[in-house]
């Protein structure tokens, strides 16, 4: 079975953040990094060239594909911050709580398991932190270490 193409690298996340452009995105990436560290208690690692990940888990898909992936993380992209929050899809309780929090979050969009935020001023940071905490706990229940 082929390895996933996005793997942990040896790049220091702090060095990556220092290179984020524009400057406003860089400053917001520092805020997100501090929030993720606070909630997860994890030291981040770079996954591929642009994803900052906190923790990891392994799972096997129904297809038999073995996956090693970050528990949570974000990528400070030029247009939007992409937050990787899979926990809300792990169980019904976490999903319901995620939906309640998203109603109060502010301006955002979503993808399969990503939350996209243009700029942090668009969202309620306390709600974002609670969303991250809800997600982290759900991942811990679904994929205990």
FIMI-468272 format. One record per atom (N, C-alpha, C): residue number from 1; residue in one letter; atom name; x, y, z. Coordinates in steps of 0.02 Angstrom, whole numbers. Layout:
# FIMI-468272
R     n   res   atom        x        y        z
R   NUM     A     CA        X        Y        Z
...
//
This chain:
# FIMI-468272
R     n   res   atom        x        y        z
R     1     X      N       42      -58        0
R     1     X     CA        0        0        0
R     1     X      C       45       62        0
R     2     X      N       29      110      -41
R     2     X     CA       69      171      -47
R     2     X      C       60      215       14
R     3     X      N      115      248       32
R     3     X     CA      114      296       87
R     3     X      C       76      359       65
R     4     X      N       44      392      114
R     4     X     CA       12      456       99
R     4     X      C       66      505       77
R     5     X      N       49      550       31
R     5     X     CA      101      595        6
R     5     X      C      118      650       56
R     6     X      N       73      667      101
R     6     X     CA       87      718      152
R     6     X      C      114      683      214
R     7     X      N      177      694      228
R     7     X     CA      212      662      283
R     7     X      C      242      716      329
R     8     X      N      260      695      390
R     8     X     CA      296      739      436
R     8     X      C      364      755      407
R     9     X      N      383      818      412
R     9     X     CA      449      840      387
R     9     X      C      492      863      446
R    10     X      N      553      880      432
R    10     X     CA      598      904      483
R    10     X      C      598      980      490
R    11     X      N      555     1014      453
R    11     X     CA      552     1087      456
R    11     X      C      523     1109      523
R    12     X      N      553     1159      552
R    12     X     CA      528     1187      615
R    12     X      C      466     1231      600
R    13     X      N      409     1216      631
R    13     X     CA      349     1256      618
R    13     X      C      359     1331      631
R    14     X      N      400     1349      680
R    14     X     CA      412     1420      693
R    14     X      C      448     1453      634
R    15     X      N      495     1417      603
R    15     X     CA      529     1443      544
R    15     X      C      480     1451      486
R    16     X      N      436     1401      478
R    16     X     CA      385     1406      425
R    16     X      C      341     1467      436
R    17     X      N      317     1476      498
R    17     X     CA      273     1533      513
R    17     X      C      308     1599      498
R    18     X      N      372     1603      513
R    18     X     CA      409     1666      500
R    18     X      C      412     1683      426
R    19     X      N      402     1633      383
R    19     X     CA      403     1646      311
R    19     X      C      334     1657      280
R    20     X      N      282     1653      321
R    20     X     CA      214     1662      295
R    20     X      C      204     1734      272
R    21     X      N      175     1743      214
R    21     X     CA      158     1808      186
R    21     X      C       84     1810      170
R    22     X      N       52     1865      176
R    22     X     CA       77     1930      199
R    22     X      C       87     1930      275
R    23     X      N      114     1985      300
R    23     X     CA      130     1991      371
R    23     X      C       69     1978      416
R    24     X      N       11     2002      396
R    24     X     CA      -50     1993      436
R    24     X      C      -66     1918      445
R    25     X      N      -57     1879      392
R    25     X     CA      -68     1806      397
R    25     X      C      -17     1775      444
R    26     X      N       44     1800      441
R    26     X     CA       97     1775      485
R    26     X      C       79     1787      559
R    27     X      N       56     1848      573
R    27     X     CA       37     1864      642
R    27     X      C      -22     1821      665
R    28     X      N      -70     1811      620
R    28     X     CA     -127     1768      637
R    28     X      C     -106     1696      646
R    29     X      N      -57     1673      607
R    29     X     CA      -32     1604      614
R    29     X      C       -1     1595      683
R    30     X      N       32     1646      709
R    30     X     CA       61     1643      776
R    30     X      C        6     1637      828
R    31     X      N      -49     1672      819
R    31     X     CA     -106     1669      865
R    31     X      C     -136     1598      863
R    32     X      N     -146     1572      803
R    32     X     CA     -174     1504      796
R    32     X      C     -127     1452      827
R    33     X      N      -62     1459      815
R    33     X     CA      -14     1412      844
R    33     X      C      -19     1412      920
R    34     X      N      -23     1471      950
R    34     X     CA      -28     1475     1023
R    34     X      C      -93     1442     1047
R    35     X      N     -148     1453     1011
R    35     X     CA     -211     1423     1031
R    35     X      C     -209     1346     1025
R    36     X      N     -182     1321      970
R    36     X     CA     -177     1249      961
R    36     X      C     -132     1218     1015
R    37     X      N      -76     1250     1030
R    37     X     CA      -32     1225     1083
R    37     X      C      -68     1223     1150
R    38     X      N     -104     1276     1166
R    38     X     CA     -140     1281     1229
R    38     X      C     -191     1224     1235
R    39     X      N     -231     1215     1184
R    39     X     CA     -285     1166     1186
R    39     X      C     -259     1094     1184
R    40     X      N     -210     1082     1140
R    40     X     CA     -187     1013     1129
R    40     X      C     -132      991     1176
R    41     X      N      -93     1039     1200
R    41     X     CA      -35     1021     1241
R    41     X      C       21      989     1200
R    42     X      N       16      994     1134
R    42     X     CA       64      962     1088
R    42     X      C      114     1012     1060
R    43     X      N      174      988     1044
R    43     X     CA      223     1026     1007
R    43     X      C      209     1011      934
R    44     X      N      200     1062      893
R    44     X     CA      181     1050      823
R    44     X      C      238     1022      781
R    45     X      N      217      989      727
R    45     X     CA      263      965      676
R    45     X      C      235      987      608
R    46     X      N      280      995      561
R    46     X     CA      259     1012      493
R    46     X      C      240      947      457
R    47     X      N      183      950      424
R    47     X     CA      159      896      381
R    47     X      C      162      923      310
R    48     X      N      205      896      270
R    48     X     CA      214      922      203
R    48     X      C      241      993      207
R    49     X      N      235     1031      153
R    49     X     CA      265     1097      152
R    49     X      C      227     1152      188
R    50     X      N      162     1141      206
R    50     X     CA      124     1198      231
R    50     X      C       72     1183      285
R    51     X      N       71     1123      313
R    51     X     CA       22     1107      365
R    51     X      C       57     1100      432
R    52     X      N       33     1136      482
R    52     X     CA       60     1132      550
R    52     X      C       14     1086      588
R    53     X      N       40     1028      609
R    53     X     CA       -2      978      641
R    53     X      C       15      968      714
R    54     X      N      -37      950      753
R    54     X     CA      -32      939      825
R    54     X      C      -56      869      839
R    55     X      N      -11      826      863
R    55     X     CA      -29      756      875
R    55     X      C      -38      719      809
R    56     X      N      -46      653      815
R    56     X     CA      -56      611      757
R    56     X      C      -96      550      777
R    57     X      N     -124      516      727
R    57     X     CA     -160      454      739
R    57     X      C     -152      409      678
R    58     X      N     -166      346      688
R    58     X     CA     -166      298      634
R    58     X      C     -235      266      630
R    59     X      N     -257      254      569
R    59     X     CA     -320      219      559
R    59     X      C     -316      180      494
R    60     X      N     -360      134      486
R    60     X     CA     -364       96      423
R    60     X      C     -433      107      394
R    61     X      N     -435      131      333
R    61     X     CA     -499      141      298
R    61     X      C     -530       74      280
R    62     X      N     -594       75      264
R    62     X     CA     -629       14      243
R    62     X      C     -595      -18      183
R    63     X      N     -562       24      142
R    63     X     CA     -527       -1       83
R    63     X      C     -464      -40      100
R    64     X      N     -444      -36      164
R    64     X     CA     -382      -69      186
R    64     X      C     -322      -22      187
R    65     X      N     -331       39      165
R    65     X     CA     -276       88      165
R    65     X      C     -261      111      236
R    66     X      N     -198      105      256
R    66     X     CA     -175      126      322
R    66     X      C     -154      199      317
R    67     X      N     -180      240      363
R    67     X     CA     -168      312      360
R    67     X      C     -136      336      425
R    68     X      N      -84      376      418
R    68     X     CA      -53      412      475
R    68     X      C      -64      486      461
R    69     X      N     -100      520      506
R    69     X     CA     -120      589      492
R    69     X      C     -120      629      556
R    70     X      N     -120      695      550
R    70     X     CA     -121      739      608
R    70     X      C     -189      737      643
R    71     X      N     -189      742      709
R    71     X     CA     -253      744      746
R    71     X      C     -289      810      734
R    72     X      N     -251      863      730
R    72     X     CA     -279      929      719
R    72     X      C     -223      973      692
R    73     X      N     -241     1028      661
R    73     X     CA     -190     1073      637
R    73     X      C     -219     1128      593
R    74     X      N     -174     1165      562
R    74     X     CA     -195     1219      518
R    74     X      C     -141     1234      467
R    75     X      N     -162     1269      415
R    75     X     CA     -116     1293      364
R    75     X      C     -134     1366      350
R    76     X      N      -87     1412      361
R    76     X     CA     -100     1483      349
R    76     X      C      -91     1500      275
R    77     X      N     -141     1488      236
R    77     X     CA     -138     1500      164
R    77     X      C     -151     1574      149
R    78     X      N     -129     1596       91
R    78     X     CA     -136     1668       74
R    78     X      C     -208     1692       78
R    79     X      N     -253     1656       48
R    79     X     CA     -323     1678       46
R    79     X      C     -359     1665      112
R    80     X      N     -351     1605      139
R    80     X     CA     -387     1585      200
R    80     X      C     -344     1540      243
R    81     X      N     -358     1541      307
R    81     X     CA     -328     1491      352
R    81     X      C     -369     1427      344
R    82     X      N     -336     1371      335
R    82     X     CA     -370     1306      332
R    82     X      C     -357     1270      398
R    83     X      N     -410     1258      437
R    83     X     CA     -403     1222      500
R    83     X      C     -428     1151      490
R    84     X      N     -387     1102      509
R    84     X     CA     -403     1032      502
R    84     X      C     -434     1007      567
R    85     X      N     -500      998      565
R    85     X     CA     -538      979      625
R    85     X      C     -582      919      608
R    86     X      N     -555      858      618
R    86     X     CA     -590      797      600
R    86     X      C     -635      771      656
R    87     X      N     -622      791      718
R    87     X     CA     -656      763      775
R    87     X      C     -732      768      775
R    88     X      N     -758      822      746
R    88     X     CA     -830      831      744
R    88     X      C     -865      780      701
R    89     X      N     -827      741      663
R    89     X     CA     -856      689      620
R    89     X      C     -849      620      652
R    90     X      N     -817      617      711
R    90     X     CA     -803      552      742
R    90     X      C     -862      523      781
R    91     X      N     -903      566      809
R    91     X     CA     -960      541      846
R    91     X      C    -1017      593      845
R    92     X      N    -1076      569      858
R    92     X     CA    -1136      611      853
R    92     X      C    -1136      670      902
R    93     X      N    -1114      657      964
R    93     X     CA    -1113      709     1016
R    93     X      C    -1066      765      995
R    94     X      N    -1006      748      973
R    94     X     CA     -957      798      952
R    94     X      C     -983      836      891
R    95     X      N    -1015      800      845
R    95     X     CA    -1043      832      786
R    95     X      C    -1097      882      802
R    96     X      N    -1140      864      849
R    96     X     CA    -1194      909      870
R    96     X      C    -1165      972      903
R    97     X      N    -1115      962      946
R    97     X     CA    -1083     1018      979
R    97     X      C    -1047     1062      928
R    98     X      N    -1014     1031      879
R    98     X     CA     -980     1069      826
R    98     X      C    -1030     1114      790
R    99     X      N    -1088     1085      772
R    99     X     CA    -1138     1124      737
R    99     X      C    -1163     1183      778
R   100     X      N    -1172     1173      843
R   100     X     CA    -1193     1227      888
R   100     X      C    -1140     1282      890
R   101     X      N    -1077     1263      894
R   101     X     CA    -1023     1312      898
R   101     X      C    -1016     1350      832
R   102     X      N    -1024     1315      776
R   102     X     CA    -1018     1348      711
R   102     X      C    -1071     1402      702
R   103     X      N    -1130     1392      732
R   103     X     CA    -1183     1443      729
R   103     X      C    -1161     1508      761
R   104     X      N    -1116     1504      809
R   104     X     CA    -1093     1563      846
R   104     X      C    -1025     1589      824
R   105     X      N     -992     1553      780
R   105     X     CA     -922     1567      763
R   105     X      C     -912     1634      727
R   106     X      N     -953     1648      678
R   106     X     CA     -942     1708      637
R   106     X      C     -938     1689      565
R   107     X      N     -896     1723      528
R   107     X     CA     -890     1712      455
R   107     X      C     -838     1658      441
R   108     X      N     -860     1605      406
R   108     X     CA     -816     1548      390
R   108     X      C     -847     1509      333
R   109     X      N     -811     1461      307
R   109     X     CA     -838     1411      261
R   109     X      C     -808     1344      281
R   110     X      N     -837     1291      255
R   110     X     CA     -812     1224      273
R   110     X      C     -801     1182      211
R   111     X      N     -758     1133      219
R   111     X     CA     -747     1081      170
R   111     X      C     -760     1015      205
R   112     X      N     -734      960      179
R   112     X     CA     -747      894      207
R   112     X      C     -732      893      283
R   113     X      N     -671      907      302
R   113     X     CA     -654      910      373
R   113     X      C     -612      972      387
R   114     X      N     -622     1023      347
R   114     X     CA     -585     1086      355
R   114     X      C     -632     1143      370
R   115     X      N     -606     1188      410
R   115     X     CA     -641     1251      424
R   115     X      C     -597     1305      393
R   116     X      N     -627     1347      352
R   116     X     CA     -589     1400      318
R   116     X      C     -609     1467      347
R   117     X      N     -559     1505      367
R   117     X     CA     -569     1572      395
R   117     X      C     -526     1621      356
R   118     X      N     -558     1674      329
R   118     X     CA     -520     1724      292
R   118     X      C     -470     1760      337
R   119     X      N     -497     1787      393
R   119     X     CA     -454     1822      441
R   119     X      C     -485     1811      510
R   120     X      N     -442     1811      561
R   120     X     CA     -465     1795      629
R   120     X      C     -515     1847      655
R   121     X      N     -512     1908      630
R   121     X     CA     -560     1959      651
R   121     X      C     -632     1941      631
R   122     X      N     -640     1894      584
R   122     X     CA     -706     1873      561
R   122     X      C     -741     1825      609
R   123     X      N     -704     1799      658
R   123     X     CA     -733     1748      703
R   123     X      C     -725     1766      776
R   124     X      N     -766     1735      817
R   124     X     CA     -762     1741      890
R   124     X      C     -708     1693      913
R   125     X      N     -653     1719      938
R   125     X     CA     -596     1678      956
R   125     X      C     -611     1630     1014
R   126     X      N     -654     1650     1060
R   126     X     CA     -673     1604     1114
R   126     X      C     -712     1545     1087
R   127     X      N     -755     1557     1040
R   127     X     CA     -793     1502     1009
R   127     X      C     -746     1458      968
R   128     X      N     -698     1488      933
R   128     X     CA     -650     1449      895
R   128     X      C     -610     1404      942
R   129     X      N     -589     1430      999
R   129     X     CA     -552     1389     1047
R   129     X      C     -595     1331     1073
R   130     X      N     -658     1344     1087
R   130     X     CA     -703     1291     1110
R   130     X      C     -715     1240     1055
R   131     X      N     -719     1262      993
R   131     X     CA     -726     1216      936
R   131     X      C     -666     1170      931
R   132     X      N     -607     1199      938
R   132     X     CA     -545     1160      937
R   132     X      C     -543     1110      995
R   133     X      N     -563     1133     1055
R   133     X     CA     -564     1089     1114
R   133     X      C     -612     1031     1104
R   134     X      N     -672     1045     1078
R   134     X     CA     -722      993     1064
R   134     X      C     -694      942     1014
R   135     X      N     -662      967      963
R   135     X     CA     -633      924      912
R   135     X      C     -577      880      940
R   136     X      N     -533      910      980
R   136     X     CA     -476      874     1009
R   136     X      C     -501      817     1054
R   137     X      N     -551      830     1095
R   137     X     CA     -578      779     1139
R   137     X      C     -610      722     1099
R   138     X      N     -645      739     1046
R   138     X     CA     -677      688     1004
R   138     X      C     -625      643      971
R   139     X      N     -570      673      948
R   139     X     CA     -517      632      918
R   139     X      C     -485      587      969
R   140     X      N     -478      611     1031
R   140     X     CA     -448      570     1084
R   140     X      C     -493      511     1100
R   141     X      N     -559      522     1098
R   141     X     CA     -605      466     1110
R   141     X      C     -604      416     1053
R   142     X      N     -603      442      992
R   142     X     CA     -605      399      933
R   142     X      C     -539      362      921
R   143     X      N     -484      395      937
R   143     X     CA     -418      366      924
R   143     X      C     -374      373      985
R   144     X      N     -389      335     1038
R   144     X     CA     -347      340     1098
R   144     X      C     -275      319     1082
R   145     X      N     -229      350     1116
R   145     X     CA     -158      335     1102
R   145     X      C     -137      269     1132
//
